[in-house]
Amino acid sequence: MKKGGILHPLLAQAVASLGHGDLLVVADAGLPIPQGPLRIDLAYAPGKPPFLDVVRAILHEVQIEGVVLAQEMKEKSPELHHKLAQILEGSVASEAIYVPHERFKELTAEAKAVVRTGEFTPYANVILRAGVVF
């Protein structure tokens, strides 16, 4: 039995398979997931698991060099945006890139995997770009 870290087998496998520059999306319950990326559905009830909890768990295991967020997050979900910025501070090598939500959805097709949370907060989505530890 695994003692800690990410316990969900598909999520652990997706995280372990990331290489430099690969994209991993952490999404709210409503983001459409395109054909192509692996769909890892963690949602089991409204708000469960929370978006920020999943982001934190991934950040403990993955070196992140960049993130992409929807511009709309700043205006529609400012509290969540602020909390996410705090979590990402010091964990990401570069500034976040903001794109319109429609462009964000297009970019998800390039991800290795999309992790669906139970989050019901609008625009609670982030694209994480894997870095290297050396």
C-alpha positions as CSV (number, residue, x, y, z in Angstrom):
1,M,0.0,0.0,0.0
2,K,1.3,3.5,-0.9
3,K,2.0,5.5,2.3
4,G,1.3,9.0,1.0
5,G,1.2,11.4,-1.9
6,I,-1.4,11.0,-4.6
7,L,-3.3,7.7,-4.0
8,H,-5.7,7.8,-6.9
9,P,-4.1,5.3,-9.4
10,L,-4.9,7.1,-12.6
11,L,-3.8,10.5,-11.2
12,A,-0.6,9.0,-9.8
13,Q,0.2,7.4,-13.2
14,A,-0.6,10.7,-15.1
15,V,1.7,12.7,-12.7
16,A,4.5,10.1,-13.0
17,S,4.3,10.2,-16.8
18,L,4.7,14.0,-17.1
19,G,7.8,15.2,-19.0
20,H,9.2,18.7,-19.4
21,G,6.6,20.9,-21.1
22,D,3.7,18.4,-20.8
23,L,0.3,19.9,-19.8
24,L,-2.0,18.8,-17.0
25,V,-5.4,20.4,-16.5
26,V,-7.1,20.6,-13.2
27,A,-10.8,21.5,-13.9
28,D,-14.0,22.4,-12.2
29,A,-17.0,20.1,-12.6
30,G,-18.3,21.9,-15.6
31,L,-15.3,22.3,-18.0
32,P,-15.9,20.3,-21.2
33,I,-13.2,17.7,-21.7
34,P,-12.3,17.1,-25.3
35,Q,-11.4,13.8,-26.9
36,G,-7.8,13.0,-26.6
37,P,-6.5,13.8,-23.1
38,L,-6.9,11.1,-20.4
39,R,-10.0,12.0,-18.3
40,I,-9.4,11.5,-14.6
41,D,-12.7,12.2,-12.8
42,L,-12.4,12.7,-9.1
43,A,-15.8,14.4,-8.6
44,Y,-18.1,12.5,-6.2
45,A,-20.4,15.3,-5.0
46,P,-20.9,19.1,-5.5
47,G,-17.7,20.7,-4.3
48,K,-16.0,17.4,-3.6
49,P,-13.1,17.2,-3.9
50,P,-12.4,20.9,-3.9
51,F,-10.3,22.4,-6.8
52,L,-7.7,23.9,-4.5
53,D,-7.1,20.6,-2.6
54,V,-6.4,18.8,-5.9
55,V,-4.0,21.6,-7.1
56,R,-2.1,21.4,-3.8
57,A,-1.7,17.6,-4.0
58,I,-0.4,17.9,-7.5
59,L,2.0,20.7,-6.7
60,H,3.6,18.5,-3.9
61,E,4.6,16.0,-6.6
62,V,5.2,17.9,-9.8
63,Q,7.7,20.6,-10.8
64,I,5.7,23.3,-12.5
65,E,7.3,25.9,-14.8
66,G,4.1,27.7,-15.9
67,V,0.4,28.0,-15.7
68,V,-2.5,29.1,-17.9
69,L,-5.7,30.6,-16.5
70,A,-8.9,32.0,-18.0
71,Q,-9.0,35.8,-17.9
72,E,-12.6,35.5,-16.6
73,M,-11.4,33.9,-13.3
74,K,-10.1,37.3,-12.0
75,E,-13.5,38.9,-12.4
76,K,-16.0,36.1,-11.9
77,S,-14.2,34.2,-9.1
78,P,-11.8,36.8,-7.5
79,E,-11.6,35.0,-4.1
80,L,-10.6,31.7,-5.7
81,H,-8.2,33.5,-8.0
82,H,-6.5,35.1,-5.0
83,K,-6.2,31.8,-3.1
84,L,-4.9,30.0,-6.2
85,A,-2.3,32.7,-6.8
86,Q,-1.1,32.3,-3.2
87,I,-0.8,28.5,-3.6
88,L,1.1,28.9,-6.9
89,E,3.5,31.6,-5.5
90,G,6.9,30.1,-5.1
91,S,5.8,26.8,-6.9
92,V,5.9,28.2,-10.4
93,A,9.0,29.5,-12.2
94,S,7.1,32.1,-14.4
95,E,4.1,34.4,-14.3
96,A,0.7,33.0,-15.1
97,I,-0.6,33.4,-18.7
98,Y,-4.2,34.6,-19.0
99,V,-6.3,33.7,-22.0
100,P,-10.0,34.0,-22.8
101,H,-12.0,31.1,-21.6
102,E,-12.7,29.9,-25.1
103,R,-9.0,29.7,-25.8
104,F,-8.5,28.0,-22.5
105,K,-10.9,25.3,-23.5
106,E,-9.0,24.8,-26.8
107,L,-5.7,24.4,-25.0
108,T,-7.1,21.6,-22.9
109,A,-7.0,19.4,-26.0
110,E,-3.2,19.5,-25.9
111,A,-3.0,18.2,-22.3
112,K,-1.9,14.7,-21.4
113,A,-4.7,14.5,-18.9
114,V,-7.6,16.6,-17.5
115,V,-8.4,16.1,-13.8
116,R,-12.1,16.8,-13.1
117,T,-12.8,18.0,-9.5
118,G,-16.2,18.5,-7.9
119,E,-15.7,22.3,-7.8
120,F,-18.7,24.4,-8.6
121,T,-17.0,27.8,-8.6
122,P,-17.0,29.4,-12.1
123,Y,-13.7,29.3,-14.0
124,A,-12.0,27.1,-11.4
125,N,-9.6,25.7,-13.9
126,V,-5.8,25.7,-14.4
127,I,-3.4,24.3,-17.0
128,L,-0.1,23.3,-15.3
129,R,3.0,23.0,-17.5
130,A,5.5,20.5,-16.2
131,G,9.1,21.7,-15.6
132,V,12.2,19.9,-14.7
133,V,13.9,19.4,-11.3
134,F,17.4,20.0,-12.6
